[in-house]
Each structure stands twice: as structure tokens, then as C-alpha cells.
Amino acid sequence: MQQTAVLTPAALSALIRSRALEMGFDRVGIAPVHPSAHGDAYARWVALGMHGEMGYLSREDAVAKRQDPAVLVPGAPLPSHVHTNRWPYAPITSILPSPLTSPITGGRR
């Protein structure tokens, strides 16, 4: 019988990051899973009817997922996000002044 290696969260993160970069993604983000600090505010927002006609936002499962993302995939240790820059030109920061500088006056905003 073949045994499966158990990776630590740090080793799994490194493996995911490495593989995503090999696949051509420009950035990789990995975060811990924990209950949202804003889950109760979301539940109140729904209770006030702020979701309007978007009923899917008020479903019990939808509220639960926003209160605790671990509900999405039970046991998932690390959600990840990958990004590919599709802007074909130089990074915007190389052609624009500092975001703290006004392009009109040249001074601080």
C-alpha cells in the first residue's frame, strides 16, 4: 500500500507557491482560515434587508460562509489566490508619480 506524505502548512504553502510561479502566475497569496471579524455585521446587514433582490446573499449557507470561510471547504488549511498581470506595458508605478504626489500641482495631496 502506498503511503501519502503529510505536509506541514508551511511546506504546503511553499509547494503551492512554487508550483503557481512555475505555471506562470505573477503573484501568489496564501492566508490562514479563521472566522471573519465582520461576520456579525454581515448578518445584521442581511437582517436589515440591505441585500435587496439578491436573495442568494441572504441564504443561510451564504451567511455562514461569510461568517466563517472554513465552512466553504471543511478542513482546508490555507486558501490561496493567484494573479497574472495582463497589462502589457510597464508597471503603472514606473510611469506615474508617487501616489502621494498630485499630478496637477506636483505637491502632496
N, C-alpha and C positions, 0 to 999 in steps of 0.2 A: 504494500500500500504506500502511495506517495504522500509525503508529509508536506504541509503548507507552512511556509515561513511566516511568522508573526512579526510585523514591523512595528516599531515604536512610532508614535505620532511624528516625531522629528524626522525619522528615517522615511516615513511615508511622504511627508511634506517635501523632503529633498528629492525623492523619486518622482513625485508628481511634477515638481518644478522643473527638474532636469528633462523629463520627457516632453513637457509642454514647450520648452525652449527648443528642443530638438525638432519638434513638429512645426516650428516657425512662429510661434506666438512671441510677441514682444515683451509682454509682462505677465506675471503670474501672481495672484494673490491667494493666500490661504489664511483662514481665520478660525478661531475656536467657535464651537457651537455653545450658546448659552441663551437663556430666556431673555427676551427683549426688555430693555428698560422702559420702553414705551408701549408695551402690550396693553396695559390697563387704559392708557389714553386712547389707543385704537378701539378698544371695546366700548369706551364711552362715546367716541366719535360715531361708531356704528349705532349705538343705542339712541343717539340723537337724530338718526336718520340722515346723516351727512353723506352717506353713500348714494343717495338719490335713487335712481333707477338701476344702479349697478348692483343687483341683488347678490351676485356672486361674492361681493366683498363682505356681505353680512352672514354668509353661511357659517354654521358652527365650526366646520373644519377650516374655513378661511381665517376666522378669528383665532383659532387655536394655533395655526401655523405662524401667524404674525406675533402671537404672544411667546411662542417657543419654537424656533426653526427646527429643533431636533425632531419635531413631530413629522416633518417632511420625509425624512429617511431615518427611522429609528436606528440608533447605533452608529450613525455616520459621525466619524470623529472630526472631520475637517471639511467644511465647504470650501470650494475653490472657485476662482474666477480667472479667466484668461482673456487677454486683449491683443488684438492685432491692429497696428497703426495702418490705416488705409489712406492716410493723407500722403499724396505722392511728393510733396515738397518738403523743404527743410522744416524742422520743428518750429512751430509758431514763436517760441521764445527766442529763436535766433534772428527773427525779422522784426519783432515788436519791441518797444521799450519796456522797461520793468513795469509790472502791473501796478506798482506804487507810484508810477510817474504818469501824469496826464499827457496824452499825445497832443493836446491842444496848447497847453501852457508850458509844458516841459517841466513843470513843478510837481510837487507832491499833491495828491488828491485831497 
